[in-house]
Amino acid sequence: MISTTAVDAYIEKNSRRFVDELKELCSFPSISNHGRDAIQPARDWLADRLSRYTDRVETLEAGGMPALYAEVKGAGRRKLLLYEHYDVQPVDPIDLWASPPFEPAETDGRIVARGVADDKADVMARIHALETLKSLGEVPVTLRFLIEGEEEIGSKTFEKIAHDHADKLRADGCLWESGSSFDDAGRPTLQFGCRGLVYVTLRVKMLDFDQHSGWASIYPSAAMYLIGALASLRDQDMNIKIDGFYDKVVKPTEADRRMMAAIDPEIEKRRKLVG
């Protein structure tokens, strides 16, 4: 088993190079909104880095921007899926940048560049963690990297990629793109889960053409029906009223409740943040 002391020593010895490699990745203008030609160089650069640790590096795509997949065999039987993305948001308005967005600059101990926090730092942190484990011994579990190329434009083909390659993505656990951070007090935090998303389009048609508001008592209003539908989704205490919504929710244990009660929710700071 690799000791944490050895890990710390390796990271300390290589920290400057780790930072420089992150800055190199941030120098690629991988704006997915600009098309495949804009993001391909960053994908190729990452593929080259991962190929140093495994011969299972491939492109997964379904008509949109390419995702990168890599599998690194581990000593144990368990598999861990690591999700990240290498595409970034556009840089406008450019005049608000103190330095060029794709020329990473170090300021007050921080790297300033487009996409450094979302999500290239996570990508490189995990690749550097893999390097560290490989250099000091062996990887304890099989790692499956999935690095998406269109997260910032709504993951348009990600669902199809996931379905088409479900066997490759099957794992005992998954670490999402940003699973750790610091709170306002500077304390390290680790996130064990997050909310999902569901998109629903509602359309209501009542009349063939608009009517004057004076006829509101006679003709039905599509807008009011939509308002009623939206209002029916939850009650005044923010509980979701959709049948079956909570059926598979795992209830917190008493130990969970005690742990959560001890966490500072930083309510006052959040109130000040939003006014």
Protein Blocks (a to p, Z undefined) as FASTA:
>chain_A
ZZfklmmmmmmmmmmmmmmmmmmmmmpccbfknojklmmmmmmmmmmmmmmmocbdcddd
ehiacddddddddfblbdcdddddfbdcdfbdfklpfbdfklccdeehiacdehklmoml
mmmmmmmmmmmmmmnmccfbdcdddddfklmnopmmlmmmmmmmmmmmgcfbdcdfblcc
cdfkopacddfbdcddddddddddfbfbdcdfklmmmpccfklmmmmmmmmmpcfkopaf
behklmmpccddfklmmmmmmpcghlmmmmmmnZZ
